[in-house]
Amino acid sequence: MRHYEIMFIVKPTLSEEAIKATADNFKNVLEKLEATVTNVDEWGQRSLAYDIKKGSETFKSGYYYVYEVDANSHEAIKEFDRLARISPDIIRHLIIKKED
């Protein structure tokens, strides 16, 4: 089993319900592909180290989430990465494979 840490930033212009729905949607993507989300850490809204431009918007802050994930194959992680890249609601994401 492989262990991962996934951090992603949701854009702050969404409503509170939409931010939560975005995070839950990405959690469901992992779980549908047989990965287990062992811990969800919601950091809340924080300032970014630098402005991030996504589309026509520029962001100075975002809602941070950190997921700890266990997966038998890398398919769930690849799908999360693919969807996070094309999602208009995710500003940035980072996937780290943790050593055993």
C-alpha positions as CSV (number, residue, x, y, z in Angstrom):
1,M,0.0,0.0,0.0
2,R,1.2,3.5,-0.9
3,H,0.8,6.5,1.3
4,Y,0.2,10.0,-0.1
5,E,-0.4,13.5,1.2
6,I,-2.5,15.7,-1.1
7,M,-2.7,19.4,-0.4
8,F,-5.0,21.6,-2.6
9,I,-6.2,25.1,-2.5
10,V,-9.8,26.0,-3.3
11,K,-10.5,29.5,-4.7
12,P,-11.9,31.9,-2.0
13,T,-14.6,33.5,-4.2
14,L,-16.9,30.4,-3.9
15,S,-19.6,30.2,-1.3
16,E,-18.9,28.2,1.9
17,E,-21.2,25.4,0.6
18,A,-19.4,25.3,-2.8
19,I,-16.0,25.1,-1.1
20,K,-17.1,22.2,1.0
21,A,-18.8,20.5,-2.0
22,T,-15.6,20.8,-4.0
23,A,-13.5,19.2,-1.2
24,D,-16.1,16.4,-0.8
25,N,-16.2,15.8,-4.5
26,F,-12.4,15.3,-4.7
27,K,-12.6,13.0,-1.7
28,N,-15.3,11.0,-3.5
29,V,-13.1,10.7,-6.6
30,L,-10.4,9.1,-4.5
31,E,-12.8,6.7,-2.7
32,K,-14.5,5.6,-5.9
33,L,-11.2,4.4,-7.2
34,E,-10.5,2.4,-4.1
35,A,-8.2,4.8,-2.2
36,T,-8.8,5.4,1.5
37,V,-8.7,8.9,2.8
38,T,-7.3,8.4,6.3
39,N,-7.3,12.0,7.4
40,V,-8.9,15.2,6.3
41,D,-7.3,18.4,7.6
42,E,-9.1,21.6,6.7
43,W,-6.9,24.6,7.3
44,G,-9.4,27.2,6.3
45,Q,-8.7,30.4,4.5
46,R,-5.1,31.6,4.4
47,S,-3.1,34.1,2.6
48,L,-1.0,32.9,-0.3
49,A,2.8,33.5,-0.4
50,Y,2.3,35.1,-3.8
51,D,-0.6,36.0,-6.0
52,I,-1.8,33.2,-8.2
53,K,-3.6,33.9,-11.5
54,K,-6.0,31.3,-12.7
55,G,-8.0,32.1,-15.8
56,S,-9.0,35.8,-15.6
57,E,-8.9,35.9,-11.8
58,T,-6.0,36.7,-9.5
59,F,-6.1,35.3,-6.0
60,K,-4.3,36.5,-2.8
61,S,-5.8,33.8,-0.5
62,G,-7.5,30.4,-0.7
63,Y,-9.0,27.6,1.3
64,Y,-6.5,24.9,2.2
65,Y,-7.2,21.2,2.5
66,V,-4.8,18.4,3.3
67,Y,-5.8,14.7,2.7
68,E,-3.8,11.7,3.8
69,V,-4.5,8.9,1.4
70,D,-3.7,5.2,1.3
71,A,-3.9,3.6,-2.2
72,N,-3.1,0.2,-3.5
73,S,-2.6,1.5,-7.1
74,H,-1.7,4.9,-8.4
75,E,-4.9,5.2,-10.6
76,A,-6.8,7.1,-7.9
77,I,-3.9,9.6,-7.5
78,K,-3.6,10.1,-11.2
79,E,-7.3,10.8,-11.6
80,F,-7.2,13.3,-8.7
81,D,-4.3,15.0,-10.4
82,R,-6.0,15.1,-13.7
83,L,-9.3,16.5,-12.3
84,A,-7.5,19.1,-10.1
85,R,-5.6,20.4,-13.1
86,I,-8.8,21.1,-15.1
87,S,-11.0,22.1,-12.2
88,P,-11.8,25.9,-12.3
89,D,-12.3,25.7,-8.5
90,I,-8.8,24.4,-7.5
91,I,-6.1,27.1,-7.6
92,R,-3.1,24.8,-6.8
93,H,-2.5,21.2,-5.7
94,L,0.4,19.1,-4.6
95,I,0.7,15.4,-4.3
96,I,3.5,13.9,-2.2
97,K,4.2,10.2,-1.9
98,K,5.2,9.5,1.7
99,E,7.9,7.1,2.6
100,D,6.9,4.0,4.5
